[in-house]
Amino acid sequence: MFLVVMGLSVMPGAVSAEPAGRITGLGGIFFKSPDPKKLMAWYRDVLGIRIESWGGALLRYDAPNHPPVITVNAFDQATDYMAPSKREFMLNFAVDDLASFLDRLKTKGVTPIKRDDGDPSGKFAWIVDPDGTKIELWEPKVPSK
C-alpha cells in the first residue's frame, strides 16, 4: 500500500476539487518512550528540532525546497528496511543539505549507519535515536530549472 497525503492551500473563494470530509495532511507523529523528556531533549540538542514549552515539536514546512508532500507508506512485516531498529515505525526528516547536517551530527557523536547519495529522489542517510528508532534523513533532489 502506498499513499501520499498532501495538504492543499485553497485561496478564498476557490472551488476545491474534493468534497469536505477528507484528510488534508499529516497532523503529527506520536510514539512512546521510556523517558520522553530525555528523548525530546536529544531531538532538540542533536537534531536541532525546536521543542515547544508543552514538550513536543511543531515542524513547519516553510524552508526553501522542502517537499510539498508527506509520504505515508506501509511496509511488509518481513521488511528489514527499519533495521537495526526493532520499532514498528521509522521517522523521515527532510534536510536542506545532507552533508552539512551529517557534519553537525558528527560533532554530537552521531554516526550514520548507512548513506546513499545515488537514489533518484535525492540523498539519504540513516541514524538511530537513543530509544532505538531508525531515522531516515532525506535531502530531496531539487528539480532542474
MODELLER restraints for C-alpha pairs under 7 A, 6 or more apart:
rsr = mdl.restraints
at = mdl.atoms
rsr.add(forms.Gaussian(group=physical.xy_distance, feature=features.Distance(at['CA:1:A'], at['CA:73:A']), mean=6.50, stdev=0.5))
rsr.add(forms.Gaussian(group=physical.xy_distance, feature=features.Distance(at['CA:1:A'], at['CA:74:A']), mean=5.76, stdev=0.5))
rsr.add(forms.Gaussian(group=physical.xy_distance, feature=features.Distance(at['CA:2:A'], at['CA:72:A']), mean=6.76, stdev=0.5))
rsr.add(forms.Gaussian(group=physical.xy_distance, feature=features.Distance(at['CA:2:A'], at['CA:73:A']), mean=4.90, stdev=0.5))
rsr.add(forms.Gaussian(group=physical.xy_distance, feature=features.Distance(at['CA:2:A'], at['CA:74:A']), mean=6.57, stdev=0.5))
rsr.add(forms.Gaussian(group=physical.xy_distance, feature=features.Distance(at['CA:3:A'], at['CA:71:A']), mean=6.76, stdev=0.5))
rsr.add(forms.Gaussian(group=physical.xy_distance, feature=features.Distance(at['CA:3:A'], at['CA:72:A']), mean=5.46, stdev=0.5))
rsr.add(forms.Gaussian(group=physical.xy_distance, feature=features.Distance(at['CA:3:A'], at['CA:73:A']), mean=6.00, stdev=0.5))
rsr.add(forms.Gaussian(group=physical.xy_distance, feature=features.Distance(at['CA:4:A'], at['CA:69:A']), mean=6.93, stdev=0.5))
rsr.add(forms.Gaussian(group=physical.xy_distance, feature=features.Distance(at['CA:4:A'], at['CA:70:A']), mean=6.31, stdev=0.5))
rsr.add(forms.Gaussian(group=physical.xy_distance, feature=features.Distance(at['CA:4:A'], at['CA:71:A']), mean=4.88, stdev=0.5))
rsr.add(forms.Gaussian(group=physical.xy_distance, feature=features.Distance(at['CA:4:A'], at['CA:72:A']), mean=5.73, stdev=0.5))
rsr.add(forms.Gaussian(group=physical.xy_distance, feature=features.Distance(at['CA:5:A'], at['CA:24:A']), mean=6.91, stdev=0.5))
rsr.add(forms.Gaussian(group=physical.xy_distance, feature=features.Distance(at['CA:5:A'], at['CA:25:A']), mean=5.41, stdev=0.5))
rsr.add(forms.Gaussian(group=physical.xy_distance, feature=features.Distance(at['CA:5:A'], at['CA:69:A']), mean=6.41, stdev=0.5))
rsr.add(forms.Gaussian(group=physical.xy_distance, feature=features.Distance(at['CA:5:A'], at['CA:70:A']), mean=5.83, stdev=0.5))
rsr.add(forms.Gaussian(group=physical.xy_distance, feature=features.Distance(at['CA:5:A'], at['CA:71:A']), mean=6.48, stdev=0.5))
rsr.add(forms.Gaussian(group=physical.xy_distance, feature=features.Distance(at['CA:5:A'], at['CA:72:A']), mean=6.97, stdev=0.5))
rsr.add(forms.Gaussian(group=physical.xy_distance, feature=features.Distance(at['CA:6:A'], at['CA:24:A']), mean=6.18, stdev=0.5))
rsr.add(forms.Gaussian(group=physical.xy_distance, feature=features.Distance(at['CA:6:A'], at['CA:25:A']), mean=5.30, stdev=0.5))
rsr.add(forms.Gaussian(group=physical.xy_distance, feature=features.Distance(at['CA:6:A'], at['CA:69:A']), mean=4.90, stdev=0.5))
rsr.add(forms.Gaussian(group=physical.xy_distance, feature=features.Distance(at['CA:6:A'], at['CA:70:A']), mean=6.40, stdev=0.5))
rsr.add(forms.Gaussian(group=physical.xy_distance, feature=features.Distance(at['CA:7:A'], at['CA:24:A']), mean=4.52, stdev=0.5))
rsr.add(forms.Gaussian(group=physical.xy_distance, feature=features.Distance(at['CA:7:A'], at['CA:25:A']), mean=4.65, stdev=0.5))
rsr.add(forms.Gaussian(group=physical.xy_distance, feature=features.Distance(at['CA:8:A'], at['CA:24:A']), mean=6.65, stdev=0.5))
rsr.add(forms.Gaussian(group=physical.xy_distance, feature=features.Distance(at['CA:26:A'], at['CA:70:A']), mean=6.93, stdev=0.5))
rsr.add(forms.Gaussian(group=physical.xy_distance, feature=features.Distance(at['CA:33:A'], at['CA:131:A']), mean=6.89, stdev=0.5))
rsr.add(forms.Gaussian(group=physical.xy_distance, feature=features.Distance(at['CA:39:A'], at['CA:130:A']), mean=6.86, stdev=0.5))
rsr.add(forms.Gaussian(group=physical.xy_distance, feature=features.Distance(at['CA:43:A'], at['CA:49:A']), mean=5.82, stdev=0.5))
rsr.add(forms.Gaussian(group=physical.xy_distance, feature=features.Distance(at['CA:44:A'], at['CA:50:A']), mean=5.76, stdev=0.5))
rsr.add(forms.Gaussian(group=physical.xy_distance, feature=features.Distance(at['CA:44:A'], at['CA:51:A']), mean=6.22, stdev=0.5))
rsr.add(forms.Gaussian(group=physical.xy_distance, feature=features.Distance(at['CA:46:A'], at['CA:105:A']), mean=6.51, stdev=0.5))
rsr.add(forms.Gaussian(group=physical.xy_distance, feature=features.Distance(at['CA:46:A'], at['CA:108:A']), mean=6.09, stdev=0.5))
rsr.add(forms.Gaussian(group=physical.xy_distance, feature=features.Distance(at['CA:49:A'], at['CA:57:A']), mean=6.99, stdev=0.5))
rsr.add(forms.Gaussian(group=physical.xy_distance, feature=features.Distance(at['CA:50:A'], at['CA:57:A']), mean=6.06, stdev=0.5))
rsr.add(forms.Gaussian(group=physical.xy_distance, feature=features.Distance(at['CA:51:A'], at['CA:57:A']), mean=4.70, stdev=0.5))
rsr.add(forms.Gaussian(group=physical.xy_distance, feature=features.Distance(at['CA:65:A'], at['CA:142:A']), mean=6.82, stdev=0.5))
rsr.add(forms.Gaussian(group=physical.xy_distance, feature=features.Distance(at['CA:82:A'], at['CA:90:A']), mean=6.33, stdev=0.5))
rsr.add(forms.Gaussian(group=physical.xy_distance, feature=features.Distance(at['CA:82:A'], at['CA:134:A']), mean=6.17, stdev=0.5))
rsr.add(forms.Gaussian(group=physical.xy_distance, feature=features.Distance(at['CA:85:A'], at['CA:132:A']), mean=5.43, stdev=0.5))
rsr.add(forms.Gaussian(group=physical.xy_distance, feature=features.Distance(at['CA:85:A'], at['CA:133:A']), mean=5.48, stdev=0.5))
rsr.add(forms.Gaussian(group=physical.xy_distance, feature=features.Distance(at['CA:85:A'], at['CA:134:A']), mean=5.56, stdev=0.5))
rsr.add(forms.Gaussian(group=physical.xy_distance, feature=features.Distance(at['CA:87:A'], at['CA:133:A']), mean=6.09, stdev=0.5))
rsr.add(forms.Gaussian(group=physical.xy_distance, feature=features.Distance(at['CA:90:A'], at['CA:133:A']), mean=6.32, stdev=0.5))
rsr.add(forms.Gaussian(group=physical.xy_distance, feature=features.Distance(at['CA:90:A'], at['CA:134:A']), mean=5.32, stdev=0.5))
rsr.add(forms.Gaussian(group=physical.xy_distance, feature=features.Distance(at['CA:90:A'], at['CA:135:A']), mean=5.82, stdev=0.5))
rsr.add(forms.Gaussian(group=physical.xy_distance, feature=features.Distance(at['CA:91:A'], at['CA:134:A']), mean=6.66, stdev=0.5))
rsr.add(forms.Gaussian(group=physical.xy_distance, feature=features.Distance(at['CA:91:A'], at['CA:135:A']), mean=4.81, stdev=0.5))
rsr.add(forms.Gaussian(group=physical.xy_distance, feature=features.Distance(at['CA:91:A'], at['CA:136:A']), mean=6.05, stdev=0.5))
rsr.add(forms.Gaussian(group=physical.xy_distance, feature=features.Distance(at['CA:92:A'], at['CA:135:A']), mean=5.71, stdev=0.5))
rsr.add(forms.Gaussian(group=physical.xy_distance, feature=features.Distance(at['CA:92:A'], at['CA:136:A']), mean=4.48, stdev=0.5))
rsr.add(forms.Gaussian(group=physical.xy_distance, feature=features.Distance(at['CA:92:A'], at['CA:137:A']), mean=5.78, stdev=0.5))
rsr.add(forms.Gaussian(group=physical.xy_distance, feature=features.Distance(at['CA:93:A'], at['CA:136:A']), mean=6.28, stdev=0.5))
rsr.add(forms.Gaussian(group=physical.xy_distance, feature=features.Distance(at['CA:93:A'], at['CA:137:A']), mean=5.06, stdev=0.5))
rsr.add(forms.Gaussian(group=physical.xy_distance, feature=features.Distance(at['CA:93:A'], at['CA:138:A']), mean=6.13, stdev=0.5))
rsr.add(forms.Gaussian(group=physical.xy_distance, feature=features.Distance(at['CA:94:A'], at['CA:137:A']), mean=5.90, stdev=0.5))
rsr.add(forms.Gaussian(group=physical.xy_distance, feature=features.Distance(at['CA:94:A'], at['CA:138:A']), mean=4.67, stdev=0.5))
rsr.add(forms.Gaussian(group=physical.xy_distance, feature=features.Distance(at['CA:94:A'], at['CA:139:A']), mean=5.72, stdev=0.5))
rsr.add(forms.Gaussian(group=physical.xy_distance, feature=features.Distance(at['CA:94:A'], at['CA:140:A']), mean=6.97, stdev=0.5))
rsr.add(forms.Gaussian(group=physical.xy_distance, feature=features.Distance(at['CA:95:A'], at['CA:137:A']), mean=6.58, stdev=0.5))
rsr.add(forms.Gaussian(group=physical.xy_distance, feature=features.Distance(at['CA:95:A'], at['CA:138:A']), mean=5.79, stdev=0.5))
rsr.add(forms.Gaussian(group=physical.xy_distance, feature=features.Distance(at['CA:95:A'], at['CA:139:A']), mean=5.05, stdev=0.5))
rsr.add(forms.Gaussian(group=physical.xy_distance, feature=features.Distance(at['CA:96:A'], at['CA:139:A']), mean=5.80, stdev=0.5))
rsr.add(forms.Gaussian(group=physical.xy_distance, feature=features.Distance(at['CA:97:A'], at['CA:139:A']), mean=6.21, stdev=0.5))
rsr.add(forms.Gaussian(group=physical.xy_distance, feature=features.Distance(at['CA:98:A'], at['CA:139:A']), mean=5.68, stdev=0.5))
rsr.add(forms.Gaussian(group=physical.xy_distance, feature=features.Distance(at['CA:111:A'], at['CA:127:A']), mean=6.83, stdev=0.5))
rsr.add(forms.Gaussian(group=physical.xy_distance, feature=features.Distance(at['CA:112:A'], at['CA:125:A']), mean=6.26, stdev=0.5))
rsr.add(forms.Gaussian(group=physical.xy_distance, feature=features.Distance(at['CA:112:A'], at['CA:126:A']), mean=5.39, stdev=0.5))
rsr.add(forms.Gaussian(group=physical.xy_distance, feature=features.Distance(at['CA:112:A'], at['CA:127:A']), mean=4.77, stdev=0.5))
rsr.add(forms.Gaussian(group=physical.xy_distance, feature=features.Distance(at['CA:113:A'], at['CA:126:A']), mean=5.65, stdev=0.5))
rsr.add(forms.Gaussian(group=physical.xy_distance, feature=features.Distance(at['CA:113:A'], at['CA:127:A']), mean=5.62, stdev=0.5))
rsr.add(forms.Gaussian(group=physical.xy_distance, feature=features.Distance(at['CA:114:A'], at['CA:125:A']), mean=5.62, stdev=0.5))
rsr.add(forms.Gaussian(group=physical.xy_distance, feature=features.Distance(at['CA:114:A'], at['CA:126:A']), mean=5.46, stdev=0.5))
rsr.add(forms.Gaussian(group=physical.xy_distance, feature=features.Distance(at['CA:115:A'], at['CA:124:A']), mean=5.69, stdev=0.5))
rsr.add(forms.Gaussian(group=physical.xy_distance, feature=features.Distance(at['CA:115:A'], at['CA:125:A']), mean=4.14, stdev=0.5))
rsr.add(forms.Gaussian(group=physical.xy_distance, feature=features.Distance(at['CA:115:A'], at['CA:126:A']), mean=6.50, stdev=0.5))
rsr.add(forms.Gaussian(group=physical.xy_distance, feature=features.Distance(at['CA:116:A'], at['CA:123:A']), mean=5.85, stdev=0.5))
rsr.add(forms.Gaussian(group=physical.xy_distance, feature=features.Distance(at['CA:116:A'], at['CA:124:A']), mean=5.07, stdev=0.5))
rsr.add(forms.Gaussian(group=physical.xy_distance, feature=features.Distance(at['CA:116:A'], at['CA:125:A']), mean=6.19, stdev=0.5))
rsr.add(forms.Gaussian(group=physical.xy_distance, feature=features.Distance(at['CA:117:A'], at['CA:123:A']), mean=4.35, stdev=0.5))
rsr.add(forms.Gaussian(group=physical.xy_distance, feature=features.Distance(at['CA:117:A'], at['CA:124:A']), mean=6.18, stdev=0.5))
rsr.add(forms.Gaussian(group=physical.xy_distance, feature=features.Distance(at['CA:121:A'], at['CA:140:A']), mean=6.01, stdev=0.5))
rsr.add(forms.Gaussian(group=physical.xy_distance, feature=features.Distance(at['CA:121:A'], at['CA:141:A']), mean=5.38, stdev=0.5))
rsr.add(forms.Gaussian(group=physical.xy_distance, feature=features.Distance(at['CA:122:A'], at['CA:138:A']), mean=6.79, stdev=0.5))
rsr.add(forms.Gaussian(group=physical.xy_distance, feature=features.Distance(at['CA:122:A'], at['CA:139:A']), mean=5.52, stdev=0.5))
rsr.add(forms.Gaussian(group=physical.xy_distance, feature=features.Distance(at['CA:122:A'], at['CA:140:A']), mean=4.47, stdev=0.5))
rsr.add(forms.Gaussian(group=physical.xy_distance, feature=features.Distance(at['CA:122:A'], at['CA:141:A']), mean=4.19, stdev=0.5))
rsr.add(forms.Gaussian(group=physical.xy_distance, feature=features.Distance(at['CA:123:A'], at['CA:138:A']), mean=5.74, stdev=0.5))
rsr.add(forms.Gaussian(group=physical.xy_distance, feature=features.Distance(at['CA:123:A'], at['CA:139:A']), mean=5.05, stdev=0.5))
rsr.add(forms.Gaussian(group=physical.xy_distance, feature=features.Distance(at['CA:123:A'], at['CA:140:A']), mean=6.58, stdev=0.5))
rsr.add(forms.Gaussian(group=physical.xy_distance, feature=features.Distance(at['CA:124:A'], at['CA:136:A']), mean=6.82, stdev=0.5))
rsr.add(forms.Gaussian(group=physical.xy_distance, feature=features.Distance(at['CA:124:A'], at['CA:137:A']), mean=5.51, stdev=0.5))
rsr.add(forms.Gaussian(group=physical.xy_distance, feature=features.Distance(at['CA:124:A'], at['CA:138:A']), mean=4.66, stdev=0.5))
rsr.add(forms.Gaussian(group=physical.xy_distance, feature=features.Distance(at['CA:124:A'], at['CA:139:A']), mean=6.41, stdev=0.5))
rsr.add(forms.Gaussian(group=physical.xy_distance, feature=features.Distance(at['CA:125:A'], at['CA:136:A']), mean=5.96, stdev=0.5))
rsr.add(forms.Gaussian(group=physical.xy_distance, feature=features.Distance(at['CA:125:A'], at['CA:137:A']), mean=5.17, stdev=0.5))
rsr.add(forms.Gaussian(group=physical.xy_distance, feature=features.Distance(at['CA:125:A'], at['CA:138:A']), mean=6.79, stdev=0.5))
rsr.add(forms.Gaussian(group=physical.xy_distance, feature=features.Distance(at['CA:126:A'], at['CA:134:A']), mean=6.81, stdev=0.5))
rsr.add(forms.Gaussian(group=physical.xy_distance, feature=features.Distance(at['CA:126:A'], at['CA:135:A']), mean=5.58, stdev=0.5))
rsr.add(forms.Gaussian(group=physical.xy_distance, feature=features.Distance(at['CA:126:A'], at['CA:136:A']), mean=4.61, stdev=0.5))
rsr.add(forms.Gaussian(group=physical.xy_distance, feature=features.Distance(at['CA:126:A'], at['CA:137:A']), mean=5.97, stdev=0.5))
rsr.add(forms.Gaussian(group=physical.xy_distance, feature=features.Distance(at['CA:127:A'], at['CA:134:A']), mean=5.86, stdev=0.5))
rsr.add(forms.Gaussian(group=physical.xy_distance, feature=features.Distance(at['CA:127:A'], at['CA:135:A']), mean=5.26, stdev=0.5))
rsr.add(forms.Gaussian(group=physical.xy_distance, feature=features.Distance(at['CA:127:A'], at['CA:136:A']), mean=6.67, stdev=0.5))
rsr.add(forms.Gaussian(group=physical.xy_distance, feature=features.Distance(at['CA:128:A'], at['CA:134:A']), mean=4.43, stdev=0.5))
rsr.add(forms.Gaussian(group=physical.xy_distance, feature=features.Distance(at['CA:128:A'], at['CA:135:A']), mean=5.71, stdev=0.5))
